[in-house]
């Protein structure tokens, strides 16, 4: 009989090992496939591909957004999802996703991909520009410049200064434009980029002309014509720089060279900039005092101005529609999250059933068998005494009811029996609780994770963390209820609280979860603030102990 039992146990062990190996192979292959998909989507992004759907990027976010994945992979997945939202005109979702990508970055890690982080800020600046949010755009531009210098990318850092021209213009801070353009020009010259340095004078020259500083503007125009490389062989402006015609028109008009001003304003009209062209021609003919031309160009300028405002209103409607779609997206996300939680519960139940069929309790409790027997014996003794006291109590109570005779002595006996019964109940409950807590800390999974932290080998998988959280909540249900009443925790924050209860320090948790030590400290501070309104990380162990091990 014992031999058959050993054979059966051996077969079960072989089945369990085979299942674990097969699961490990499937996980490894799936992980390689997802990393390949992440690299491929990033190559499309680098090729400036326009995303028409967010499904591929969303699948990558769903896979990589877990504590056991690399912070750079998480940041890149969210960045690509933000690019998809931006290309699809979903500005609020794009901004939110870019912010999440930045939060996933571990800037304290030696392998932090600052190039991706820099590009995220650049993309955010473009979205803020489209949404007419100049102050937010300036913050994103500043971060773009900071990380460009950190990467040693001098050219992009200087271009970042020039990108600030547009938000400063919207804010009416023209002195700031002059300041950053002067800085950019000096830096371009220091690295030998004379063409870029000359182009840095374009916006500044327009401001100087409108301020009437013709002498300074003339010097700038000469430098731009000679060095900026924005004129072709026919001395025509190349695409994207045609509005410099308007600056030249303003300059010549300010110097009373009305024929030249008219020429350049007509060049502006030829590029399709109707509002600026008609405005310039109307000003020229007003100064010449030609009523017919004034009567002709005044309504043209008014129509062009109205068209510009209609376009601005259309942009406002687009932004409003984008915000409406974003709110609907949030509602859909909440429904999807509820469904995902339901699927997760089913998955947990399935895992528990499979483990119950494959793994026997013999291997988990063999070392603690003698201790368990003693505990069971003590518990049985208490239960027997409890039963006996309960029987005596009910016998006396029944006898008292039958005789309808109450004496002071009988009442005293009943009170003593009640007190003894309550004490035995408390003792039994305490022993059961200690038995349950002892089993948790002696559990094979808990001991294995402690061993991983001590030996710095074989970091636990995502499945191990999910099983650990389930085992913890079964052992300390009152802490789970406390979290539900106080503030929901993310997966990161749950795992950190459990590891802190096990006595883990920042370096231990950083190894186990594959993250930086500074990030672990930030997560502890966040959990302490959410649960105990304590904005430090050092008091989290004491606060947790008071709730988890409450008496």
Secondary structure, DSSP 8 states (H G I E B T S, - for coil): -HHHHHHHHHHHHHHHHHHHHHHHHHHHHHHHHHHHHHHHHHHHHHTT-----SHHHHHHHHHH-STTS-HHHHHHHHHHHHHHHHHTT-HHHHHHHHHHHHHH--TTSTT--HHHHHHHHHHHHHHHHHTT-HHHHHHHHHHHHHHHHHHT-HHHHHHHHHHHHHHHHHTT-HHHHHHHHHHHHHHHHHTT-HHHHHHTTHHHHHHHHHTT-HHHHHHHHHHHHHHS--B-TTS-B-TT-TTHHHHHHHHHHHTT-HHHHHHHHHHHHHTT-HHHHHHHHHHHHHHHT-HHHHHHHHHHHHHHHHHHHHHHHHHHHHHHHHHHHHHHHHHHHHHHHHHHHHHHHHHHHHHHHHHHHH--HHHHHSTTHHHHHHHHHHHHHHHHHHHHHHHHHHHHHHHHHHHT---HHHHHHHHHHHHHHHHHHHHHHHHHHHHHHHHHHHSHHHHHHHHHHHHT-S---HHHHHHHHHHHHHH-HHHHHHHHHH----HHHHHHHHHHHTT--HHHHHHHHTS-HHHHHHHHHHHHHHHH----STTHHHHHHHHHT--
